[in-house]
């Protein structure tokens, strides 16, 4: 469809990250008011690696509203 190869790889990386995020296991805590993500979740690790974001920050902000 005329997309440059460098742009294709970026698109594939973003799609792969979104798919890994969909496989993330989030555990409910304290009467479903809070949640947590395992410190060694492979899908979150892959997501962060693909998008170049910090693991601990994503782990925190996926479970907090602010």
C-alpha positions as CSV (number, residue, x, y, z in Angstrom):
1,X,0.0,0.0,0.0
2,X,3.0,2.2,-0.4
3,X,4.2,2.4,3.3
4,X,7.9,2.7,3.7
5,X,9.7,-0.2,5.3
6,X,10.8,1.9,8.3
7,X,7.3,3.0,8.9
8,X,6.0,-0.6,8.6
9,X,8.4,-1.8,11.3
10,X,7.1,1.0,13.6
11,X,3.5,0.1,12.9
12,X,4.3,-3.6,13.6
13,X,6.1,-2.7,16.9
14,X,3.1,-0.7,18.1
15,X,0.6,-3.4,17.1
16,X,2.8,-6.1,18.9
17,X,2.9,-3.9,22.0
18,X,-0.9,-3.5,22.0
19,X,-1.3,-7.3,21.7
20,X,1.0,-7.9,24.6
21,X,-0.9,-5.3,26.7
22,X,-4.0,-7.3,26.0
23,X,-2.4,-10.4,27.5
24,X,-1.4,-8.6,30.7
25,X,-2.6,-10.2,33.9
26,X,-4.0,-7.7,36.4
27,X,-4.9,-9.0,39.9
28,X,-7.7,-7.3,41.9
29,X,-7.0,-6.4,45.5
30,X,-9.0,-5.2,48.5
31,X,-12.6,-5.7,47.4
32,X,-11.8,-4.7,43.8
33,X,-10.8,-1.2,44.7
34,X,-7.2,-1.7,43.8
35,X,-5.1,-3.8,41.4
36,X,-1.6,-4.9,40.9
37,X,0.6,-6.4,38.2
38,X,3.3,-9.0,38.8
39,X,6.8,-7.7,39.0
40,X,7.9,-10.2,36.4
41,X,5.0,-10.1,33.9
42,X,6.5,-11.1,30.6
43,X,3.8,-9.3,28.5
44,X,4.4,-6.0,30.3
45,X,8.1,-6.4,29.9
46,X,7.7,-7.0,26.1
47,X,5.3,-4.0,25.9
48,X,7.8,-1.7,27.6
49,X,10.7,-3.0,25.5
50,X,8.8,-2.5,22.3
51,X,7.7,1.0,23.1
52,X,10.8,2.1,25.0
53,X,9.1,2.9,28.3
54,X,10.1,2.2,31.8
55,X,8.7,-1.0,33.3
56,X,8.1,0.3,36.9
57,X,6.3,3.4,35.6
58,X,4.0,1.5,33.3
59,X,3.3,-1.0,36.1
60,X,2.4,1.8,38.4
61,X,0.3,3.9,36.1
62,X,-1.7,1.0,34.7
63,X,-3.0,0.5,38.2
64,X,-3.6,4.1,39.3
65,X,-6.1,6.6,38.0
66,X,-4.2,9.9,38.3
